[in-house]
């Protein structure tokens, strides 16, 4: 009724996991997004604090 798990894992073991290039590409994209978002969020927080004191 259920497929043979051992046969399935042996067939796909050659293609399992990620390559080093793929992992590095993801890390580069995350670094770029972090570089853009962190200063923006800090700027928004700073402006919101200044706006509260102006009331």
C-alpha positions in Angstrom: 0.0 0.0 0.0 2.8 2.5 0.9 5.8 3.0 -1.3 9.1 1.5 -0.3 10.9 4.3 1.7 14.3 2.7 1.3 14.1 2.5 -2.5 12.8 6.1 -2.6 15.6 7.5 -0.5 18.3 5.6 -2.5 17.0 7.0 -5.8 17.1 10.6 -4.6 20.2 10.5 -2.4 22.3 11.8 -5.2 20.2 15.0 -5.5 19.5 15.5 -1.8 20.5 18.7 -0.1 21.8 22.1 -1.4 25.0 22.9 -3.1 27.5 25.4 -1.6 26.7 27.9 -4.4 23.0 27.8 -3.6 23.6 28.4 0.1 26.0 31.3 -0.6 23.5 32.8 -3.0 20.8 32.7 -0.3 23.2 34.3 2.2 24.1 37.1 -0.2 20.4 37.8 -0.8 19.7 37.8 3.0 22.7 40.1 3.5 21.4 42.6 0.9 17.9 42.6 2.4 19.3 43.1 5.9 21.4 46.0 4.7 18.3 47.7 3.3 15.8 46.9 6.0 17.7 47.4 9.3 18.5 51.1 8.7 15.0 51.7 7.5 13.4 50.2 10.5 15.8 52.1 12.8 14.9 55.4 11.0 11.2 54.7 11.4 11.6 54.0 15.1 13.6 57.2 15.6 11.1 59.3 13.7 8.2 57.8 15.7 9.9 58.6 19.0 10.5 62.2 17.8 6.9 62.5 16.7 5.6 61.4 20.2 7.6 64.1 21.9 6.3 66.8 19.5 2.7 66.3 20.7 
